[in-house]
Amino acid sequence: MSSLPEITKPTGTLSDPDSKNVMPLKLCQNLLDIELQASKTLTERAYTYFHSAAETLSSMEANGRDWNEVSFRPRVLRNVARVDMTRRIMGQRGKLPFFIAPMAMIRLADQEGELALAKAAGTKGIPYSVSTYASYSHEEIMRCVKADKLPHLQFFQLYVPKKQEKGIELIQMARQLGFKALLVTVDTPVVGRREEDDRYKARVDYQSGVDDSPRTLDTSEDNEIPVLRGVHSSPLNWEDLKWIREAWGGAGPIILKGIQCAEDAKLAFEMGVEGIYLSNHGGRQLDYAPSSIQTLLEIRRFCPEILGKIEIYLDGRIRRGTDILKAICLGATAVGVGRPFGAVRAIECEPHLLATC
């Protein structure tokens, strides 16, 4: 075990030379500051889960690097005294051109978890996409929203289960609870190989004396052939959109989350979905997958005819307002921001500060 690499958290920052101290949230100047401070307070389990990505981390690193490849062509002498930041996002009016991207298990960072995100987002008029794997029940989250009389700006991110009937139950539950859009995750027919996460779990098992059993084969049901890391519906395909649409019953737009090439973007448009969500799952699924901004540029080059005819959302290492502006200038409707909101919950904060940061 001593030969295995240790999980190293970032230490030190120009604005906080004493790496042992956690900078108060009010002193953080940007999302990178917040992430760094959160790395000092998260448990090893939580940090590993939130930070992990597929294999060599190339996809996650590309998410950050590729934003630097896009520059502006500034125009001057324009009246910018009054700027309207509102944006129509998945059928709902957001006060800012971004939404909280779906993240699982936020309670690992803070006891209030998704409840705090739902409250803060609703207070600030920011849409919030809730994961299938939220650490609070979806009923509890929506009950919290209704109790505080917050606007209904919540979307449901669906991981399609193996059994179609279970998928229908999830979709109908989301519709009945009042979620305003359905984000169908299409890039997880199998779960990505996140070595940092797997290594942590293996070490915990080893140190606790758990037998070394295979981790890759998912348990089969009803004599089905087991699928390597097949937690969700591995046979999911374009034809399944029919029953998904029927189960959703027109309760709001259907967005395909996980589009990573121009061909699939065009197919989604032809299939009549309301929007596409460009994402490589935070670099957590496929090693050497394209960044979302790369996919957006590919769409502009190879199928520009769909721009303006279908809503386009994206996420992936968005850390600055300039990243959001770049995406919108290139044709995106709005962007999703994920991990930083989890980081906010990990350091001392109050919900009303969430949107400010």
C-alpha positions in Angstrom: 0.0 0.0 0.0 2.9 2.3 0.6 3.7 2.3 -3.1 0.3 3.7 -4.1 0.3 7.5 -4.8 -1.3 9.6 -2.1 -4.2 11.9 -2.8 -2.8 15.4 -2.6 -4.9 18.4 -2.1 -3.9 21.8 -3.3 -2.1 23.9 -0.6 -1.2 27.5 -0.4 -2.4 30.5 -2.4 -1.1 34.0 -3.1 -4.0 35.5 -1.2 -3.6 33.1 1.7 0.1 32.3 2.4 -0.8 30.3 5.5 -2.1 27.1 3.9 -3.4 25.8 7.3 -6.0 28.6 7.5 -9.2 28.6 5.6 -10.0 31.9 4.0 -13.5 33.2 4.9 -15.9 33.0 1.9 -16.3 36.8 2.0 -12.6 37.2 1.2 -12.7 34.9 -1.8 -12.4 36.8 -5.1 -13.3 34.1 -7.6 -14.4 30.5 -7.9 -10.8 29.2 -7.9 -10.3 30.8 -4.5 -13.4 29.0 -3.3 -12.3 25.6 -4.7 -8.9 26.0 -3.0 -10.3 26.8 0.4 -12.8 23.9 0.0 -10.0 21.5 -0.6 -8.7 22.2 2.9 -12.0 21.5 4.6 -13.5 18.6 2.7 -13.0 15.1 4.1 -10.7 12.8 2.0 -13.8 10.8 0.9 -15.6 14.0 -0.3 -12.6 15.6 -1.9 -11.8 12.4 -3.8 -15.4 12.0 -5.1 -15.7 15.6 -6.2 -12.2 15.9 -7.7 -11.9 12.5 -9.5 -12.0 12.2 -13.3 -11.5 9.6 -15.9 -8.1 7.9 -16.1 -5.3 10.3 -17.1 -7.5 13.4 -16.3 -7.0 14.6 -19.9 -10.7 15.4 -20.4 -11.0 17.4 -17.2 -7.8 19.3 -17.9 -9.0 20.1 -21.5 -12.2 21.6 -20.0 -10.1 24.3 -18.3 -7.4 24.6 -21.0 -9.6 25.1 -24.0 -11.3 28.2 -22.6 -8.0 29.9 -22.9 -7.9 29.2 -26.7 -10.9 31.5 -27.3 -10.3 35.3 -27.3 -12.5 38.3 -27.7 -12.8 40.9 -30.5 -13.8 43.9 -28.4 -16.0 46.6 -29.9 -16.0 50.0 -28.3 -18.2 53.1 -28.0 -21.3 51.1 -27.1 -23.7 52.2 -24.4 -23.4 49.6 -21.6 -24.9 51.7 -18.8 -27.7 49.3 -18.5 -27.1 45.6 -19.2 -29.8 43.0 -19.1 -28.4 39.8 -17.6 -31.7 37.8 -17.7 -31.8 34.7 -19.8 -34.5 32.2 -20.8 -33.1 28.9 -19.6 -35.0 25.7 -20.4 -38.3 27.6 -20.5 -37.7 29.5 -17.3 -36.6 33.1 -16.8 -33.2 33.2 -15.0 -31.8 36.4 -13.6 -28.3 35.4 -14.8 -27.0 33.5 -17.9 -26.1 30.4 -15.9 -27.7 27.6 -13.8 -26.4 25.2 -11.2 -25.4 22.0 -13.0 -26.5 18.7 -11.6 -24.2 17.2 -9.0 -24.7 14.0 -6.9 -24.1 13.7 -3.2 -23.7 17.3 -2.2 -24.3 16.3 1.4 -20.7 15.0 1.4 -19.7 18.6 1.5 -22.2 20.0 3.9 -25.1 18.7 6.0 -27.7 20.9 4.2 -26.5 19.8 0.8 -29.1 20.2 -2.0 -31.5 21.9 0.3 -29.1 24.8 0.7 -28.5 25.0 -3.0 -32.2 24.9 -3.8 -32.9 27.7 -1.3 -30.1 30.0 -2.4 -30.7 29.4 -6.1 -34.4 30.1 -5.8 -33.7 33.3 -3.7 -31.4 34.6 -6.4 -33.6 33.5 -9.4 -31.0 31.0 -10.6 -32.3 27.7 -12.1 -31.0 24.5 -10.4 -30.8 21.1 -12.0 -31.1 18.3 -9.4 -29.4 15.0 -9.9 -31.1 11.6 -9.8 -28.5 10.8 -7.1 -29.2 13.8 -4.9 -28.4 13.1 -1.2 -31.8 14.3 -0.2 -35.0 12.9 -1.6 -36.5 14.9 -4.5 -39.6 15.2 -2.4 -37.7 16.9 0.4 -36.0 19.3 -2.0 -39.2 20.4 -3.7 -41.0 20.6 -0.3 -38.2 23.0 0.8 -38.8 25.1 -2.3 -42.5 25.2 -1.8 -42.2 26.0 1.9 -40.1 29.0 1.3 -42.4 30.1 -1.6 -39.5 30.1 -4.0 -39.9 30.3 -7.8 -40.1 26.9 -9.5 -36.8 27.0 -11.4 -35.8 23.4 -10.8 -34.9 20.9 -13.5 -34.5 17.1 -13.1 -31.4 15.3 -14.4 -32.3 11.7 -15.3 -29.9 8.8 -15.3 -31.9 6.3 -17.2 -32.2 3.0 -15.2 -31.7 -0.4 -16.7 -35.4 -1.2 -16.4 -37.7 0.9 -18.5 -40.5 0.8 -16.0 -38.2 2.3 -13.3 -37.2 5.0 -15.7 -40.9 5.8 -16.3 -41.5 6.0 -12.5 -38.6 8.4 -12.1 -39.8 10.6 -14.9 -43.4 10.6 -13.7 -42.2 11.4 -10.2 -40.2 14.4 -11.5 -43.3 15.6 -13.4 -45.6 15.3 -10.4 -43.1 17.2 -8.2 -43.1 20.1 -10.5 -39.7 20.0 -12.1 -39.7 22.3 -15.2 -37.3 20.5 -17.5 -36.0 16.9 -18.0 -32.3 16.5 -18.7 -31.7 13.0 -20.1 -28.1 12.0 -19.4 -26.9 10.2 -22.5 -23.1 9.8 -21.9 -23.2 7.2 -19.1 -24.1 3.8 -20.7 -21.3 2.6 -18.4 -19.6 4.5 -15.6 -16.3 6.0 -16.3 -13.1 4.6 -14.8 -12.2 7.2 -12.2 -8.9 5.9 -10.8 -8.6 8.3 -8.0 -12.0 7.3 -6.7 -11.4 3.6 -7.3 -8.0 3.8 -5.6 -9.6 5.4 -2.5 -12.3 2.8 -2.3 -9.7 0.0 -2.8 -7.6 1.4 0.0 -10.5 1.7 2.4 -11.5 -1.9 1.7 -7.9 -3.2 2.0 -7.4 -1.4 5.4 -10.7 -2.7 6.7 -9.9 -6.3 5.7 -12.7 -6.6 3.1 -12.0 -9.4 0.6 -10.7 -8.2 -2.8 -13.7 -8.9 -5.0 -14.2 -7.8 -8.7 -15.4 -4.3 -9.0 -16.0 -4.1 -12.8 -18.9 -6.5 -13.4 -22.3 -5.2 -12.4 -24.7 -7.7 -10.9 -27.1 -9.2 -13.5 -30.8 -9.3 -13.1 -33.2 -11.8 -14.6 -30.3 -13.7 -16.2 -29.2 -10.6 -18.1 -25.6 -10.5 -19.4 -23.6 -8.4 -16.9 -22.1 -5.2 -18.4 -18.8 -3.8 -17.3 -19.5 -0.9 -15.0 -23.1 -0.9 -16.3 -25.0 0.9 -13.6 -27.5 2.5 -16.0 -29.2 1.6 -19.2 -26.4 0.4 -21.4 -28.8 -0.3 -24.4 -30.1 3.3 -24.3 -30.5 4.7 -27.9 -32.4 7.3 -29.9 -35.5 5.1 -30.1 -35.9 5.3 -26.4 -36.7 9.0 -26.7 -40.2 8.0 -27.6 -41.2 6.4 -24.3 -39.2 9.0 -22.4 -41.2 11.8 -24.1 -44.5 9.9 -23.4 -43.7 9.5 -19.7 -42.7 13.2 -19.4 -46.0 14.2 -20.9 -44.9 17.6 -22.2 -44.3 19.0 -18.7 -41.4 21.0 -20.1 -38.5 20.9 -22.5 -36.4 17.7 -22.9 -32.7 18.3 -23.0 -30.1 15.7 -24.0 -27.1 16.0 -21.6 -23.8 14.7 -22.8 -23.6 15.6 -26.5 -20.0 15.6 -27.6 -19.9 15.9 -31.4 -21.7 17.8 -34.2 -23.2 14.6 -35.7 -25.1 13.9 -32.5 -26.1 17.5 -32.1 -27.7 17.4 -35.5 -29.4 14.1 -34.8 -30.9 15.6 -31.6 -32.2 18.5 -33.6 -33.8 16.1 -36.1 -35.3 14.0 -33.3 -37.2 17.1 -32.2 -35.7 17.6 -28.7 -35.9 21.1 -27.4 -32.2 21.4 -26.4 -28.8 19.8 -26.2 -26.4 20.0 -23.3 -22.7 19.8 -24.4 -20.7 18.1 -21.7 -18.1 15.5 -21.1 -19.4 14.9 -17.6 -16.8 17.0 -16.0 -14.1 14.8 -17.5 -15.4 11.9 -15.5 -16.6 9.5 -18.2 -14.3 9.1 -21.2 -10.6 9.9 -21.3 -9.6 12.2 -24.1 -13.1 13.4 -24.7 -13.6 16.9 -26.2 -14.3 19.8 -24.0 -17.7 21.4 -24.4 -16.3 24.6 -26.0 -14.5 22.4 -28.5 -17.8 20.7 -29.3 -19.6 24.0 -29.7 -17.0 25.2 -32.2 -17.4 21.9 -34.1 -21.1 22.5 -34.3 -20.5 26.0 -35.6 -18.3 24.6 -38.3 -20.1 21.5 -39.4 -23.8 22.1 -38.7 -24.3 25.8 -38.2 -27.9 25.5 -39.5 -29.1 24.3 -36.1 -27.8 27.4 -34.3 -30.8 29.4 -33.1 -33.2 26.6 -33.8 -32.3 24.4 -30.8 -31.3 25.5 -27.3 -27.6 24.8 -26.6 -26.3 24.5 -23.0 -22.8 23.5 -21.9 -20.6 23.1 -18.8 -17.1 22.1 -18.1 -14.6 24.0 -15.9 -16.4 27.3 -16.2 -14.8 29.5 -13.6 -15.0 33.1 -14.9 -17.7 35.4 -16.3 -15.6 35.6 -19.4 -16.1 31.9 -19.9 -19.8 32.4 -19.8 -19.6 35.3 -22.3 -17.5 33.3 -24.7 -20.0 30.5 -24.7 -22.9 32.8 -25.4 -21.1 34.7 -28.1 -20.5 31.4 -29.8 -24.1 30.4 -29.8 -24.8 28.9 -26.4 -28.1 29.7 -24.7 -26.7 29.5 -21.2 -24.1 27.5 -19.2 -24.1 25.2 -16.2 -21.7 25.6 -13.3 -21.3 22.6 -11.0 -18.3 21.8 -8.8 -17.8 25.3 -7.5 -21.3 25.3 -5.9 -20.4 22.2 -4.1 -17.2 23.9 -3.0 -19.2 26.8 -1.5 -21.0 24.4 0.7 -17.7 23.0 2.0 -16.4 26.3 3.6 -18.1 28.7 6.0 -20.9 30.4 4.2 -24.5 31.5 4.3 -27.0 30.6 1.6 -27.5 34.2 0.6 -23.9 34.5 -0.4 -24.1 31.7 -2.9 -25.1 33.6 -6.0 -22.8 36.5 -5.1 -19.8 34.2 -5.4 
